[in-house]
Amino acid sequence: YIIKSGKDKSELIITAHGNPYLFKEVELLVFHAPKLERWKITAFLQPEIDIDAYENGTDKPLEYYGITLRISEMYFIPLKNSKKETDIGIKVFIKNYIIHKYNPRLREAVYMHIEHLIGEKAFANDIAFIEIGQLEGDSESQIELYNLKSYIEIEMTN
């Protein structure tokens, strides 16, 4: 669970931490949760709606076990699975991959960022595989990571 407190209303987010086998339990728990006056109870991490800070490069870096990443500095390219064309895969590029590539928490840190960006259900259901690599200059094929949700939506309609 995650608690977000506010002045007038707080939010309790029940999460399955990306485990699709727990999705039904999370939904049932939230459905049967008591209604409390100053609390909003939400199932799953929701996708980020306001991406202005990422577009402007003014987002705050998120630190996870000594790994500092900013979504505005992360990019991706789509990957295809020749055995299953409908699978969406991505390769995420980060600035300091060379420094952290042997850190056992790197994959978890990248996953956490993506999960917060596109939402827990989309992360678990829509992305089949993720690779991580070093960002090396600008490439026309690289897409800003904050556009991942839009990319997935386009791919799902095709």
Stockholm file with secondary structure:
# STOCKHOLM 1.0

chainA/1-158         YIIKSGKDKSELIITAHGNPYLFKEVELLVFHAPKLERWKITAFLQPEIDIDAYENGTDKPLEYYGITLRISEMYFIPLKNSKKETDIGIKVFIKNYIIHKYNPRLREAVYMHIEHLIGEKAFANDIAFIEIGQLEGDSESQIELYNLKSYIEIEMTN
#=GR chainA/1-158 SS CEEECCSSCEEEEECCTTCGGGHHHHHHHHHHSCCCTTEEEEESCCCCCCCHHHHHTCCCCEEETTEEECGGGCEEEEECCTTCTTCCEEEEEETTHHHHTTCTTHHHHHHHHHHHHHCHHHHHHHCCEEEEEECCSCCTTCEEGGGHHHHHHHHHHC
#=GC SS_cons         CEEECCSSCEEEEECCTTCGGGHHHHHHHHHHSCCCTTEEEEESCCCCCCCHHHHHTCCCCEEETTEEECGGGCEEEEECCTTCTTCCEEEEEETTHHHHTTCTTHHHHHHHHHHHHHCHHHHHHHCCEEEEEECCSCCTTCEEGGGHHHHHHHHHHC
//
